[in-house]
């Protein structure tokens, strides 16, 4: 589960690490707004874009 997929950008890795830490600490995943704040992004749309990109790759 902690293996690094080779197709992630640095920003995507940062978001993924944040999601994992959040789940470990709080027992549930962050909202897009919480995730944007945690990784220092101003736009929730940017976070949503990265999440959608992963979703598209998984298919």
N, CA, C, O and CB atoms as a CASP TS submission, in Angstrom:
PFRMAT TS
TARGET T0000
AUTHOR 0000-0000-0000
METHOD Language model
MODEL 1
PARENT N/A
ATOM      1  N   UNK     1       0.814  -1.199   0.000  1.00  0.00           N
ATOM      2  CA  UNK     1       0.000   0.000   0.000  1.00  0.00           C
ATOM      3  C   UNK     1       0.859   1.265   0.000  1.00  0.00           C
ATOM      4  O   UNK     1       0.439   2.292  -0.534  1.00  0.00           O
ATOM      5  CB  UNK     1      -0.927  -0.003   1.200  1.00  0.00           C
ATOM      6  N   UNK     2       2.038   1.207   0.582  1.00  0.00           N
ATOM      7  CA  UNK     2       2.880   2.397   0.626  1.00  0.00           C
ATOM      8  C   UNK     2       3.856   2.470  -0.538  1.00  0.00           C
ATOM      9  O   UNK     2       4.767   3.298  -0.537  1.00  0.00           O
ATOM     10  CB  UNK     2       3.640   2.436   1.922  1.00  0.00           C
ATOM     11  N   UNK     3       3.671   1.612  -1.526  1.00  0.00           N
ATOM     12  CA  UNK     3       4.531   1.682  -2.691  1.00  0.00           C
ATOM     13  C   UNK     3       4.217   2.938  -3.488  1.00  0.00           C
ATOM     14  O   UNK     3       3.061   3.345  -3.606  1.00  0.00           O
ATOM     15  CB  UNK     3       4.368   0.430  -3.565  1.00  0.00           C
ATOM     16  N   UNK     4       5.259   3.541  -4.027  1.00  0.00           N
ATOM     17  CA  UNK     4       5.111   4.787  -4.792  1.00  0.00           C
ATOM     18  C   UNK     4       4.831   4.457  -6.247  1.00  0.00           C
ATOM     19  O   UNK     4       5.691   3.905  -6.932  1.00  0.00           O
ATOM     20  CB  UNK     4       6.382   5.672  -4.673  1.00  0.00           C
ATOM     21  N   UNK     5       3.651   4.784  -6.723  1.00  0.00           N
ATOM     22  CA  UNK     5       3.387   4.609  -8.154  1.00  0.00           C
ATOM     23  C   UNK     5       4.304   5.530  -8.951  1.00  0.00           C
ATOM     24  O   UNK     5       4.477   6.694  -8.591  1.00  0.00           O
ATOM     25  CB  UNK     5       1.891   4.899  -8.488  1.00  0.00           C
ATOM     26  N   UNK     6       4.881   5.028 -10.007  1.00  0.00           N
ATOM     27  CA  UNK     6       5.863   5.801 -10.761  1.00  0.00           C
ATOM     28  C   UNK     6       5.247   6.882 -11.644  1.00  0.00           C
ATOM     29  O   UNK     6       5.972   7.733 -12.158  1.00  0.00           O
ATOM     30  CB  UNK     6       6.677   4.880 -11.607  1.00  0.00           C
ATOM     31  N   UNK     7       3.956   6.869 -11.827  1.00  0.00           N
ATOM     32  CA  UNK     7       3.332   7.829 -12.732  1.00  0.00           C
ATOM     33  C   UNK     7       2.812   9.082 -12.022  1.00  0.00           C
ATOM     34  O   UNK     7       2.153   9.908 -12.654  1.00  0.00           O
ATOM     35  CB  UNK     7       2.201   7.165 -13.465  1.00  0.00           C
ATOM     36  N   UNK     8       3.090   9.243 -10.734  1.00  0.00           N
ATOM     37  CA  UNK     8       2.603  10.418 -10.009  1.00  0.00           C
ATOM     38  C   UNK     8       3.593  11.572 -10.099  1.00  0.00           C
ATOM     39  O   UNK     8       4.807  11.370 -10.073  1.00  0.00           O
ATOM     40  CB  UNK     8       2.341  10.070  -8.543  1.00  0.00           C
ATOM     41  N   UNK     9       3.064  12.768 -10.205  1.00  0.00           N
ATOM     42  CA  UNK     9       3.897  13.967 -10.150  1.00  0.00           C
ATOM     43  C   UNK     9       4.255  14.235  -8.693  1.00  0.00           C
ATOM     44  O   UNK     9       3.695  13.612  -7.792  1.00  0.00           O
ATOM     45  CB  UNK     9       3.167  15.198 -10.787  1.00  0.00           C
ATOM     46  N   UNK    10       5.175  15.149  -8.460  1.00  0.00           N
ATOM     47  CA  UNK    10       5.535  15.500  -7.080  1.00  0.00           C
ATOM     48  C   UNK    10       4.323  16.019  -6.315  1.00  0.00           C
ATOM     49  O   UNK    10       4.128  15.669  -5.151  1.00  0.00           O
ATOM     50  CB  UNK    10       6.656  16.554  -7.068  1.00  0.00           C
ATOM     51  N   UNK    11       3.509  16.851  -6.958  1.00  0.00           N
ATOM     52  CA  UNK    11       2.320  17.405  -6.307  1.00  0.00           C
ATOM     53  C   UNK    11       1.334  16.287  -5.959  1.00  0.00           C
ATOM     54  O   UNK    11       0.739  16.288  -4.882  1.00  0.00           O
ATOM     55  CB  UNK    11       1.642  18.459  -7.219  1.00  0.00           C
ATOM     56  N   UNK    12       1.168  15.339  -6.876  1.00  0.00           N
ATOM     57  CA  UNK    12       0.258  14.220  -6.618  1.00  0.00           C
ATOM     58  C   UNK    12       0.758  13.356  -5.465  1.00  0.00           C
ATOM     59  O   UNK    12      -0.033  12.881  -4.651  1.00  0.00           O
ATOM     60  CB  UNK    12       0.093  13.364  -7.879  1.00  0.00           C
ATOM     61  N   UNK    13       2.071  13.155  -5.397  1.00  0.00           N
ATOM     62  CA  UNK    13       2.646  12.411  -4.269  1.00  0.00           C
ATOM     63  C   UNK    13       2.359  13.139  -2.957  1.00  0.00           C
ATOM     64  O   UNK    13       2.011  12.514  -1.956  1.00  0.00           O
ATOM     65  CB  UNK    13       4.175  12.223  -4.458  1.00  0.00           C
ATOM     66  N   UNK    14       2.507  14.451  -2.968  1.00  0.00           N
ATOM     67  CA  UNK    14       2.241  15.248  -1.772  1.00  0.00           C
ATOM     68  C   UNK    14       0.781  15.100  -1.331  1.00  0.00           C
ATOM     69  O   UNK    14       0.501  14.943  -0.143  1.00  0.00           O
ATOM     70  CB  UNK    14       2.570  16.730  -2.032  1.00  0.00           C
ATOM     71  N   UNK    15      -0.129  15.149  -2.276  1.00  0.00           N
ATOM     72  CA  UNK    15      -1.554  14.994  -1.968  1.00  0.00           C
ATOM     73  C   UNK    15      -1.816  13.601  -1.415  1.00  0.00           C
ATOM     74  O   UNK    15      -2.547  13.452  -0.436  1.00  0.00           O
ATOM     75  CB  UNK    15      -2.422  15.246  -3.226  1.00  0.00           C
ATOM     76  N   UNK    16      -1.230  12.583  -2.026  1.00  0.00           N
ATOM     77  CA  UNK    16      -1.428  11.210  -1.570  1.00  0.00           C
ATOM     78  C   UNK    16      -0.889  11.011  -0.156  1.00  0.00           C
ATOM     79  O   UNK    16      -1.535  10.371   0.673  1.00  0.00           O
ATOM     80  CB  UNK    16      -0.754  10.231  -2.530  1.00  0.00           C
ATOM     81  N   UNK    17       0.299  11.563   0.120  1.00  0.00           N
ATOM     82  CA  UNK    17       0.857  11.466   1.480  1.00  0.00           C
ATOM     83  C   UNK    17      -0.069  12.139   2.488  1.00  0.00           C
ATOM     84  O   UNK    17      -0.292  11.625   3.584  1.00  0.00           O
ATOM     85  CB  UNK    17       2.266  12.109   1.542  1.00  0.00           C
ATOM     86  N   UNK    18      -0.602  13.289   2.103  1.00  0.00           N
ATOM     87  CA  UNK    18      -1.508  14.019   2.983  1.00  0.00           C
ATOM     88  C   UNK    18      -2.764  13.198   3.267  1.00  0.00           C
ATOM     89  O   UNK    18      -3.219  13.130   4.409  1.00  0.00           O
ATOM     90  CB  UNK    18      -1.886  15.371   2.361  1.00  0.00           C
ATOM     91  N   UNK    19      -3.318  12.582   2.240  1.00  0.00           N
ATOM     92  CA  UNK    19      -4.513  11.749   2.425  1.00  0.00           C
ATOM     93  C   UNK    19      -4.211  10.600   3.378  1.00  0.00           C
ATOM     94  O   UNK    19      -4.994  10.318   4.284  1.00  0.00           O
ATOM     95  CB  UNK    19      -5.016  11.201   1.069  1.00  0.00           C
ATOM     96  N   UNK    20      -3.083   9.943   3.174  1.00  0.00           N
ATOM     97  CA  UNK    20      -2.712   8.811   4.049  1.00  0.00           C
ATOM     98  C   UNK    20      -2.545   9.256   5.496  1.00  0.00           C
ATOM     99  O   UNK    20      -3.049   8.607   6.412  1.00  0.00           O
ATOM    100  CB  UNK    20      -1.411   8.155   3.558  1.00  0.00           C
ATOM    101  N   UNK    21      -1.831  10.376   5.702  1.00  0.00           N
ATOM    102  CA  UNK    21      -1.634  10.883   7.072  1.00  0.00           C
ATOM    103  C   UNK    21      -2.970  11.242   7.711  1.00  0.00           C
ATOM    104  O   UNK    21      -3.214  10.936   8.878  1.00  0.00           O
ATOM    105  CB  UNK    21      -0.702  12.118   7.069  1.00  0.00           C
ATOM    106  N   UNK    22      -3.826  11.890   6.938  1.00  0.00           N
ATOM    107  CA  UNK    22      -5.126  12.322   7.448  1.00  0.00           C
ATOM    108  C   UNK    22      -5.935  11.113   7.919  1.00  0.00           C
ATOM    109  O   UNK    22      -6.521  11.132   9.002  1.00  0.00           O
ATOM    110  CB  UNK    22      -5.906  13.105   6.363  1.00  0.00           C
ATOM    111  N   UNK    23      -5.961  10.071   7.103  1.00  0.00           N
ATOM    112  CA  UNK    23      -6.707   8.861   7.452  1.00  0.00           C
ATOM    113  C   UNK    23      -6.112   8.215   8.698  1.00  0.00           C
ATOM    114  O   UNK    23      -6.855   7.775   9.575  1.00  0.00           O
ATOM    115  CB  UNK    23      -6.704   7.860   6.276  1.00  0.00           C
ATOM    116  N   UNK    24      -4.777   8.150   8.793  1.00  0.00           N
ATOM    117  CA  UNK    24      -4.130   7.593   9.975  1.00  0.00           C
ATOM    118  C   UNK    24      -4.492   8.384  11.227  1.00  0.00           C
ATOM    119  O   UNK    24      -4.767   7.801  12.276  1.00  0.00           O
ATOM    120  CB  UNK    24      -2.615   7.570   9.788  1.00  0.00           C
ATOM    121  N   UNK    25      -4.492   9.715  11.117  1.00  0.00           N
ATOM    122  CA  UNK    25      -4.740  10.573  12.273  1.00  0.00           C
ATOM    123  C   UNK    25      -6.206  10.668  12.657  1.00  0.00           C
ATOM    124  O   UNK    25      -6.534  10.691  13.844  1.00  0.00           O
ATOM    125  CB  UNK    25      -4.217  11.942  12.003  1.00  0.00           C
ATOM    126  N   UNK    26      -7.091  10.724  11.673  1.00  0.00           N
ATOM    127  CA  UNK    26      -8.491  11.028  11.952  1.00  0.00           C
ATOM    128  C   UNK    26      -9.453   9.881  11.654  1.00  0.00           C
ATOM    129  O   UNK    26     -10.623   9.936  12.034  1.00  0.00           O
ATOM    130  CB  UNK    26      -8.900  12.220  11.165  1.00  0.00           C
ATOM    131  N   UNK    27      -8.965   8.842  10.974  1.00  0.00           N
ATOM    132  CA  UNK    27      -9.805   7.695  10.707  1.00  0.00           C
ATOM    133  C   UNK    27     -10.729   7.841   9.505  1.00  0.00           C
ATOM    134  O   UNK    27     -11.528   6.947   9.225  1.00  0.00           O
ATOM    135  CB  UNK    27     -10.608   7.409  11.895  1.00  0.00           C
ATOM    136  N   UNK    28     -10.630   8.945   8.803  1.00  0.00           N
ATOM    137  CA  UNK    28     -11.427   9.148   7.596  1.00  0.00           C
ATOM    138  C   UNK    28     -10.666  10.096   6.674  1.00  0.00           C
ATOM    139  O   UNK    28      -9.757  10.802   7.110  1.00  0.00           O
ATOM    140  CB  UNK    28     -12.850   9.716   7.941  1.00  0.00           C
ATOM    141  N   UNK    29     -11.039  10.105   5.414  1.00  0.00           N
ATOM    142  CA  UNK    29     -10.357  10.951   4.443  1.00  0.00           C
ATOM    143  C   UNK    29     -10.767  12.413   4.562  1.00  0.00           C
ATOM    144  O   UNK    29     -11.848  12.721   5.064  1.00  0.00           O
ATOM    145  CB  UNK    29     -10.634  10.458   3.044  1.00  0.00           C
ATOM    146  N   UNK    30      -9.911  13.302   4.106  1.00  0.00           N
ATOM    147  CA  UNK    30     -10.219  14.734   4.148  1.00  0.00           C
ATOM    148  C   UNK    30     -11.176  15.127   3.027  1.00  0.00           C
ATOM    149  O   UNK    30     -11.280  14.435   2.014  1.00  0.00           O
ATOM    150  CB  UNK    30      -8.931  15.560   4.051  1.00  0.00           C
ATOM    151  N   UNK    31     -11.863  16.232   3.220  1.00  0.00           N
ATOM    152  CA  UNK    31     -12.650  16.803   2.133  1.00  0.00           C
ATOM    153  C   UNK    31     -11.682  17.452   1.149  1.00  0.00           C
ATOM    154  O   UNK    31     -10.508  17.642   1.467  1.00  0.00           O
ATOM    155  CB  UNK    31     -13.705  17.843   2.667  1.00  0.00           C
ATOM    156  N   UNK    32     -12.156  17.783  -0.019  1.00  0.00           N
ATOM    157  CA  UNK    32     -11.309  18.451  -1.011  1.00  0.00           C
ATOM    158  C   UNK    32     -10.808  19.777  -0.453  1.00  0.00           C
ATOM    159  O   UNK    32      -9.645  20.129  -0.651  1.00  0.00           O
ATOM    160  CB  UNK    32     -12.082  18.677  -2.336  1.00  0.00           C
ATOM    161  N   UNK    33     -11.661  20.508   0.233  1.00  0.00           N
ATOM    162  CA  UNK    33     -11.258  21.794   0.820  1.00  0.00           C
ATOM    163  C   UNK    33     -10.180  21.592   1.889  1.00  0.00           C
ATOM    164  O   UNK    33      -9.198  22.333   1.924  1.00  0.00           O
ATOM    165  CB  UNK    33     -12.482  22.516   1.429  1.00  0.00           C
ATOM    166  N   UNK    34     -10.357  20.609   2.748  1.00  0.00           N
ATOM    167  CA  UNK    34      -9.363  20.322   3.788  1.00  0.00           C
ATOM    168  C   UNK    34      -8.041  19.896   3.155  1.00  0.00           C
ATOM    169  O   UNK    34      -6.969  20.292   3.612  1.00  0.00           O
ATOM    170  CB  UNK    34      -9.877  19.222   4.746  1.00  0.00           C
ATOM    171  N   UNK    35      -8.125  19.099   2.119  1.00  0.00           N
ATOM    172  CA  UNK    35      -6.931  18.634   1.433  1.00  0.00           C
ATOM    173  C   UNK    35      -6.189  19.795   0.775  1.00  0.00           C
ATOM    174  O   UNK    35      -4.964  19.880   0.867  1.00  0.00           O
ATOM    175  CB  UNK    35      -7.297  17.581   0.390  1.00  0.00           C
ATOM    176  N   UNK    36      -6.914  20.679   0.119  1.00  0.00           N
ATOM    177  CA  UNK    36      -6.293  21.850  -0.506  1.00  0.00           C
ATOM    178  C   UNK    36      -5.555  22.683   0.541  1.00  0.00           C
ATOM    179  O   UNK    36      -4.417  23.100   0.322  1.00  0.00           O
ATOM    180  CB  UNK    36      -7.357  22.712  -1.226  1.00  0.00           C
ATOM    181  N   UNK    37      -6.196  22.918   1.659  1.00  0.00           N
ATOM    182  CA  UNK    37      -5.575  23.707   2.727  1.00  0.00           C
ATOM    183  C   UNK    37      -4.324  23.004   3.270  1.00  0.00           C
ATOM    184  O   UNK    37      -3.300  23.646   3.504  1.00  0.00           O
ATOM    185  CB  UNK    37      -6.586  23.953   3.869  1.00  0.00           C
ATOM    186  N   UNK    38      -4.411  21.697   3.465  1.00  0.00           N
ATOM    187  CA  UNK    38      -3.305  20.939   4.052  1.00  0.00           C
ATOM    188  C   UNK    38      -2.064  20.921   3.161  1.00  0.00           C
ATOM    189  O   UNK    38      -0.945  20.875   3.673  1.00  0.00           O
ATOM    190  CB  UNK    38      -3.748  19.518   4.330  1.00  0.00           C
ATOM    191  N   UNK    39      -2.238  20.956   1.850  1.00  0.00           N
ATOM    192  CA  UNK    39      -1.085  20.925   0.948  1.00  0.00           C
ATOM    193  C   UNK    39      -0.720  22.305   0.413  1.00  0.00           C
ATOM    194  O   UNK    39       0.170  22.431  -0.428  1.00  0.00           O
ATOM    195  CB  UNK    39      -1.361  19.992  -0.208  1.00  0.00           C
ATOM    196  N   UNK    40      -1.406  23.337   0.897  1.00  0.00           N
ATOM    197  CA  UNK    40      -1.058  24.702   0.528  1.00  0.00           C
ATOM    198  C   UNK    40      -1.549  25.150  -0.828  1.00  0.00           C
ATOM    199  O   UNK    40      -0.945  26.028  -1.445  1.00  0.00           O
ATOM    200  CB  UNK    40       0.387  24.854   0.570  1.00  0.00           C
ATOM    201  N   UNK    41      -2.632  24.566  -1.303  1.00  0.00           N
ATOM    202  CA  UNK    41      -3.199  24.978  -2.587  1.00  0.00           C
ATOM    203  C   UNK    41      -4.376  25.900  -2.315  1.00  0.00           C
ATOM    204  O   UNK    41      -5.158  25.655  -1.397  1.00  0.00           O
ATOM    205  CB  UNK    41      -3.640  23.741  -3.441  1.00  0.00           C
ATOM    206  N   UNK    42      -4.508  26.945  -3.095  1.00  0.00           N
ATOM    207  CA  UNK    42      -5.614  27.889  -2.905  1.00  0.00           C
ATOM    208  C   UNK    42      -6.900  27.405  -3.553  1.00  0.00           C
ATOM    209  O   UNK    42      -7.997  27.754  -3.114  1.00  0.00           O
ATOM    210  CB  UNK    42      -5.245  29.247  -3.466  1.00  0.00           C
ATOM    211  N   UNK    43      -6.762  26.609  -4.588  1.00  0.00           N
ATOM    212  CA  UNK    43      -7.923  26.225  -5.378  1.00  0.00           C
ATOM    213  C   UNK    43      -8.337  24.782  -5.103  1.00  0.00           C
ATOM    214  O   UNK    43      -7.537  23.859  -5.257  1.00  0.00           O
ATOM    215  CB  UNK    43      -7.632  26.410  -6.860  1.00  0.00           C
ATOM    216  N   UNK    44      -9.585  24.597  -4.696  1.00  0.00           N
ATOM    217  CA  UNK    44     -10.103  23.238  -4.536  1.00  0.00           C
ATOM    218  C   UNK    44     -10.246  22.574  -5.900  1.00  0.00           C
ATOM    219  O   UNK    44     -10.194  21.349  -6.002  1.00  0.00           O
ATOM    220  CB  UNK    44     -11.461  23.251  -3.794  1.00  0.00           C
ATOM    221  N   UNK    45     -10.424  23.367  -6.938  1.00  0.00           N
ATOM    222  CA  UNK    45     -10.529  22.807  -8.290  1.00  0.00           C
ATOM    223  C   UNK    45      -9.227  22.120  -8.700  1.00  0.00           C
ATOM    224  O   UNK    45      -9.256  21.117  -9.414  1.00  0.00           O
ATOM    225  CB  UNK    45     -10.884  23.911  -9.302  1.00  0.00           C
ATOM    226  N   UNK    46      -8.098  22.646  -8.260  1.00  0.00           N
ATOM    227  CA  UNK    46      -6.816  22.010  -8.575  1.00  0.00           C
ATOM    228  C   UNK    46      -6.696  20.650  -7.914  1.00  0.00           C
ATOM    229  O   UNK    46      -6.230  19.691  -8.529  1.00  0.00           O
ATOM    230  CB  UNK    46      -5.657  22.900  -8.140  1.00  0.00           C
ATOM    231  N   UNK    47      -7.115  20.568  -6.666  1.00  0.00           N
ATOM    232  CA  UNK    47      -7.097  19.280  -5.967  1.00  0.00           C
ATOM    233  C   UNK    47      -8.060  18.318  -6.655  1.00  0.00           C
ATOM    234  O   UNK    47      -7.717  17.160  -6.893  1.00  0.00           O
ATOM    235  CB  UNK    47      -7.475  19.454  -4.466  1.00  0.00           C
ATOM    236  N   UNK    48      -9.240  18.782  -6.968  1.00  0.00           N
ATOM    237  CA  UNK    48     -10.233  17.938  -7.644  1.00  0.00           C
ATOM    238  C   UNK    48      -9.690  17.442  -8.982  1.00  0.00           C
ATOM    239  O   UNK    48      -9.946  16.302  -9.370  1.00  0.00           O
ATOM    240  CB  UNK    48     -11.552  18.715  -7.859  1.00  0.00           C
ATOM    241  N   UNK    49      -8.947  18.287  -9.684  1.00  0.00           N
ATOM    242  CA  UNK    49      -8.341  17.885 -10.955  1.00  0.00           C
ATOM    243  C   UNK    49      -7.392  16.706 -10.743  1.00  0.00           C
ATOM    244  O   UNK    49      -7.447  15.725 -11.484  1.00  0.00           O
ATOM    245  CB  UNK    49      -7.586  19.072 -11.597  1.00  0.00           C
ATOM    246  N   UNK    50      -6.524  16.797  -9.735  1.00  0.00           N
ATOM    247  CA  UNK    50      -5.584  15.707  -9.465  1.00  0.00           C
ATOM    248  C   UNK    50      -6.321  14.425  -9.104  1.00  0.00           C
ATOM    249  O   UNK    50      -5.958  13.346  -9.571  1.00  0.00           O
ATOM    250  CB  UNK    50      -4.623  16.095  -8.335  1.00  0.00           C
ATOM    251  N   UNK    51      -7.340  14.536  -8.286  1.00  0.00           N
ATOM    252  CA  UNK    51      -8.114  13.354  -7.898  1.00  0.00           C
ATOM    253  C   UNK    51      -8.808  12.735  -9.105  1.00  0.00           C
ATOM    254  O   UNK    51      -8.841  11.512  -9.240  1.00  0.00           O
ATOM    255  CB  UNK    51      -9.149  13.719  -6.827  1.00  0.00           C
ATOM    256  N   UNK    52      -9.356  13.560  -9.975  1.00  0.00           N
ATOM    257  CA  UNK    52     -10.012  13.055 -11.186  1.00  0.00           C
ATOM    258  C   UNK    52      -9.007  12.403 -12.123  1.00  0.00           C
ATOM    259  O   UNK    52      -9.316  11.411 -12.784  1.00  0.00           O
ATOM    260  CB  UNK    52     -10.745  14.188 -11.912  1.00  0.00           C
ATOM    261  N   UNK    53      -7.809  12.962 -12.177  1.00  0.00           N
ATOM    262  CA  UNK    53      -6.758  12.389 -13.013  1.00  0.00           C
ATOM    263  C   UNK    53      -6.425  10.978 -12.546  1.00  0.00           C
ATOM    264  O   UNK    53      -6.263  10.070 -13.362  1.00  0.00           O
ATOM    265  CB  UNK    53      -5.497  13.274 -12.988  1.00  0.00           C
ATOM    266  N   UNK    54      -6.323  10.795 -11.216  1.00  0.00           N
ATOM    267  CA  UNK    54      -6.050   9.452 -10.683  1.00  0.00           C
ATOM    268  C   UNK    54      -7.177   8.510 -11.017  1.00  0.00           C
ATOM    269  O   UNK    54      -6.948   7.355 -11.378  1.00  0.00           O
ATOM    270  CB  UNK    54      -5.840   9.495  -9.167  1.00  0.00           C
ATOM    271  N   UNK    55      -8.387   8.997 -10.897  1.00  0.00           N
ATOM    272  CA  UNK    55      -9.551   8.165 -11.178  1.00  0.00           C
ATOM    273  C   UNK    55      -9.539   7.689 -12.625  1.00  0.00           C
ATOM    274  O   UNK    55      -9.856   6.535 -12.911  1.00  0.00           O
ATOM    275  CB  UNK    55     -10.841   8.931 -10.883  1.00  0.00           C
ATOM    276  N   UNK    56      -9.174   8.583 -13.529  1.00  0.00           N
ATOM    277  CA  UNK    56      -9.102   8.236 -14.940  1.00  0.00           C
ATOM    278  C   UNK    56      -8.001   7.235 -15.235  1.00  0.00           C
ATOM    279  O   UNK    56      -8.152   6.389 -16.116  1.00  0.00           O
ATOM    280  CB  UNK    56      -8.893   9.472 -15.763  1.00  0.00           C
ATOM    281  N   UNK    57      -6.896   7.322 -14.511  1.00  0.00           N
ATOM    282  CA  UNK    57      -5.779   6.388 -14.706  1.00  0.00           C
ATOM    283  C   UNK    57      -6.121   5.000 -14.211  1.00  0.00           C
ATOM    284  O   UNK    57      -5.619   4.007 -14.738  1.00  0.00           O
ATOM    285  CB  UNK    57      -4.532   6.892 -13.995  1.00  0.00           C
ATOM    286  N   UNK    58      -6.972   4.924 -13.200  1.00  0.00           N
ATOM    287  CA  UNK    58      -7.309   3.633 -12.595  1.00  0.00           C
ATOM    288  C   UNK    58      -8.179   2.780 -13.496  1.00  0.00           C
ATOM    289  O   UNK    58      -8.304   1.576 -13.273  1.00  0.00           O
ATOM    290  CB  UNK    58      -8.008   3.843 -11.276  1.00  0.00           C
ATOM    291  N   UNK    59      -8.779   3.378 -14.503  1.00  0.00           N
ATOM    292  CA  UNK    59      -9.701   2.617 -15.362  1.00  0.00           C
ATOM    293  C   UNK    59      -8.988   1.853 -16.420  1.00  0.00           C
ATOM    294  O   UNK    59      -9.624   1.166 -17.219  1.00  0.00           O
ATOM    295  CB  UNK    59     -10.697   3.524 -16.005  1.00  0.00           C
TER
END
